[in-house]
Amino acid sequence: MNFVVIVLIIAFAGVISNQYSGLQQMRKLQSSLDSINRKLDRITKEKLHDND
């Protein structure tokens, strides 16, 4: 019985660790997308300003 509890705790720790790793990757991806979005906004504003 103790063995099963220990295995379950280790399994949950692995799942939590994996979820945290995925969250960190999503944060990095969001940061990259935000950066690209800011650059595109700046380029678009420059193009619109040049057309005036």
C-alpha positions as CSV (number, residue, x, y, z in Angstrom):
1,M,0.0,0.0,0.0
2,N,2.8,2.4,0.9
3,F,4.5,1.6,-2.4
4,V,1.4,2.6,-4.4
5,V,1.1,5.9,-2.5
6,I,4.8,6.7,-3.2
7,V,4.4,5.9,-6.9
8,L,1.3,8.1,-7.1
9,I,3.1,11.0,-5.4
10,I,6.1,10.7,-7.8
11,A,3.7,10.5,-10.7
12,F,1.9,13.7,-9.6
13,A,5.2,15.4,-9.1
14,G,6.1,14.5,-12.7
15,V,2.8,15.8,-14.0
16,I,3.2,19.1,-12.2
17,S,6.7,19.5,-13.4
18,N,5.7,18.8,-16.9
19,Q,2.8,21.3,-16.7
20,Y,5.2,23.9,-15.3
21,S,7.6,23.3,-18.1
22,G,4.8,23.7,-20.7
23,L,3.7,26.9,-19.0
24,Q,7.3,28.4,-19.2
25,Q,7.4,27.5,-22.9
26,M,4.0,29.2,-23.5
27,R,5.3,32.3,-21.7
28,K,8.3,32.4,-24.0
29,L,6.1,32.0,-27.0
30,Q,3.8,34.7,-25.9
31,S,6.7,37.0,-25.3
32,S,8.0,36.4,-28.8
33,L,4.5,36.9,-30.3
34,D,4.2,40.2,-28.4
35,S,7.5,41.3,-29.7
36,I,6.6,40.5,-33.3
37,N,3.2,42.2,-32.9
38,R,4.9,45.4,-31.6
39,K,7.3,45.4,-34.6
40,L,4.5,44.9,-37.1
41,D,2.5,47.7,-35.4
42,R,5.5,50.0,-35.7
43,I,6.1,49.1,-39.4
44,T,2.4,49.6,-40.2
45,K,2.4,53.0,-38.5
46,E,5.5,54.0,-40.4
47,K,4.0,52.9,-43.7
48,L,0.8,54.8,-43.0
49,H,2.8,57.9,-42.0
50,D,4.9,57.7,-45.2
51,N,1.7,57.6,-47.3
52,D,0.4,60.8,-45.8
